[in-house]
Amino acid sequence: MPLTDSKGVKVGGIGVDFTADYVNEVGASARRNVQNAFLVVFPVLLILVFMVSNVFTRPMIALTAAAEKVGEGD
């Protein structure tokens, strides 16, 4: 952030410095949070996809069986 004098002329700056340990700690914490979220969300989504796919394929399987019976002359 620039420091300005009373006339608005930039005369210096202010910065924030973090230690590498702090930056590494924040990165590790973020990775842990993402991993935990993945471990919770992925199985739930997998189950939902399986359930939805069954809802859509069950009528097609029944239709296929009926078409086979019609093809056999029943």
C-alpha positions in Angstrom: 0.0 0.0 0.0 1.6 3.3 -1.0 2.2 6.1 1.6 1.5 9.6 0.3 2.3 13.0 1.7 -0.1 15.8 2.1 0.2 16.7 -1.6 -0.7 13.2 -2.7 2.8 12.3 -3.8 3.9 8.7 -3.1 6.7 8.7 -0.6 6.9 5.1 0.6 5.0 1.9 1.0 3.7 -0.6 3.5 3.8 -4.3 3.1 2.8 -7.4 5.0 5.3 -10.2 5.5 4.4 -13.8 6.4 6.8 -16.5 7.5 7.2 -19.5 5.3 6.0 -21.7 8.1 2.7 -19.8 8.3 2.2 -20.0 4.5 2.9 -23.8 4.6 0.6 -24.3 7.5 -2.3 -22.5 5.7 -1.6 -24.5 2.6 -1.6 -27.8 4.5 -4.9 -26.8 6.3 -6.5 -26.0 2.9 -5.4 -29.4 1.5 -6.8 -31.2 4.5 -10.1 -29.4 4.2 -10.4 -30.2 0.5 -9.5 -33.9 1.1 -12.1 -34.1 3.9 -14.7 -32.6 1.6 -13.8 -35.0 -1.2 -14.1 -38.0 1.1 -17.6 -36.9 2.1 -18.9 -35.7 -1.2 -17.5 -38.3 -3.6 -19.3 -41.4 -2.0 -22.6 -39.4 -1.7 -22.4 -38.4 -5.4 -21.5 -42.0 -6.4 -24.6 -43.4 -4.6 -26.8 -40.7 -6.2 -25.5 -41.4 -9.7 -26.1 -45.2 -9.1 -29.7 -44.5 -7.9 -30.5 -42.1 -10.7 -29.1 -44.5 -13.3 -31.2 -47.3 -12.0 -34.3 -45.0 -12.3 -33.6 -44.4 -15.9 -32.4 -47.9 -16.9 -35.1 -50.0 -15.2 -37.9 -49.0 -17.7 -35.6 -49.6 -20.6 -34.8 -53.1 -19.3 -38.5 -53.8 -18.9 -39.1 -52.5 -22.4 -36.4 -54.8 -23.8 -37.9 -57.8 -22.1 -41.3 -57.0 -23.5 -39.9 -56.5 -26.9 -38.2 -59.9 -26.7 -41.5 -61.5 -25.8 -43.2 -59.8 -28.7 -40.4 -61.0 -31.0 -41.0 -64.6 -29.8 -44.7 -64.3 -30.7 -46.1 -63.9 -27.1 
